[in-house]
Amino acid sequence: MVSAPPTTLEARVRKALASVHDPEIPPCTIVDLGIVERVAVADGAVEVDLLPTFAGCPALDVIREDVEAAVHLAAPGANVQVRFVHAPPWTSDRITAAGREALSRHGITPPAGGPVVIPFETLRRPSATVACPFCGSVDTVVESAFGPTLCRSTHFCRSCRNPFEAFKPKLAG
């Protein structure tokens, strides 16, 4: 069965955004990561507001360029404006089920929700466990609170002996 193309310009833009992948986590789209906050279409203009997962994310320029290119394909001739906004703040709760699955396949565990204590020593178990994306075990330890980017930490699974990354939780308050 062939699906009909989206009929409205906004629907075409949203479909285009769903094809933009995060440059640091290629299996995840920006829609699945929950960074698309707002899409507005009016009078030949398209505005897209994005929430960065981390204010100092080094991939923001690449994401902006990829979003602009995708929107221009969906809305030829439109005046396209892409902004990064910080309200409301992005949290990992915005990651879709498909995004969580893609993160897991990529070796990154999103936080399970609620506050997570990240100890600085690797031998002590955190008070909240992080499941291994490879085998599902919760017999894991934090190797470093500082992963490859400031929004992620590195962990080690004692069951399958694989290292993996996890998004740090956003704590309220």
N, C-alpha and C positions, 0 to 999 in steps of 0.2 A: 504494500500500500504506500503510495506517495502522499506525503502530507502537503497540504496547500501552503503556499508562502504566507507569511504574516501580512495582513491587509493594511494595517495602519503604520504610519511612519514610526511611531513609538514602539510598536511590536517588532518592526524590523531592526530598530536600534537595539532593543533589549536582546533580540536573538543574536545580533552581532557582538554585543558585550559578552554573551555566554560563550563565545568562541575565543575570547582573549584569555590566554593562559598566564599565570604568574611566572615571571622569568626565573625566580629562585626555586619555585616548586612547580615544574612543568606539567605534572598531571592534573593540577588544580586550575580551574578557571577563576577569574576574579569574581564571578557571580557566586560560585561555590564557596569561595573564601569569605563572602559576605562584605566585600568592600564597596560594592555599588550601592550608594545611599539614595541617589535621586537621579531620575531622568526626566527632563522637561523638553517638550517639543512645541514650538510655536513660531509662526511667521518665518519659516525658512531657517530657523535656528534650532540647534540641539545643544542643551546643557547637560553635562554629566558631572555629578558630584561623587567623589570617591573618598572612602575612609581608609587611610593607610593603617596597616596592621601595627606599624611602629613608626613613630614620628621621624626617626632617623633612617628609615629604610633606604638603602642605596639603590633600590630598583624603581623608585618613583618616576624618574624621567623615562625609563623604558616602558613602564606601565602606561604613562600618559601618551607616549608616542604610539603604542600599540592600540590604545583605546581610540585615539584620534583617527588612525588609519582604518580601523574596523567601522567606526561610525561614518566616515567619509564614503566607504563602500556601500553602506546601508542607506545613506542619505546623500547622494551625489549633489554637489552644489550648495549644501547647507553650511551655514556658519556654525562651526563646532567649537564649543568651549568645554574644556575638561579642567575641573578644579579638584584639589585635595582639600577636604574639610575635616575638622577635628571634633565636630559636635553633631550627633552624639559620638562619644568615643567608640572605636571599634573594640569588640570583645570577641573571644573565640566562640561565644554563643551564636554568633552570626554564621558560622560555618555550617553549610548544609550537610545532610546525611551523605550525599554523593561526594562532597568535599572531604568529609571525615574518612570515607572509604578510600578516596584517592590519596589522602595523606598517609593512611596506613600502608597502602601498597608501595608508597614512596619511602616508607621507613620513618615517618614522623607521627607521633601520637598527639592528637589535640587534647587539651586538658579535659578531665571528666566533669568539671564543674565544681564550684565551691573553692575555698582557699586551699592551696597546696603548700606545704612547708618544704622548702628546698634546703637541705642541710649542705654545709660546705665540705664535710668529710664524706667519703664515699662508702664507708662501712656501715654507717647508721641508716636504717630504713626511714624514708619519709613517712610522716603521719598519714598521708593520703597516697595510695599507690597509683602508679602510672602503668597501664597495661602495655605489654610489648606488642608492637604492630605486626610482628612476624609470627609469634606463637600464641599470643593472648595471655601469657603468664603475667601475674602481678608480682612475681619474685624479681623485682627490678631495683636498681639503685641509681641515684644521680651521680654521674661522673663529674659533671661540671655544670654549675648554674649558668655558665656562659657558653652558648653554642656558637655556630657560625654567624649568626646574627643575634642582635640583642633580644629579639622576641622568642628565641628558642634556647633550650637547654639540652645537654647530652646525657644519655642514660645508658645503662648496660643491663641486659637481661641475663639473670643467673641460670635460667632454664635452658634457653637455646644458645646462649653465649654470644648474642649479637648486640652490637651497639646500635642505638637509635636516637633520634631527636624527638623532642616534644615542644609544642607551643607553651610558653609560660602563661599562667592564668593572669587575667586582669583582676586585681583585687579592688573591691569597692572601698571608698573612703579615702 
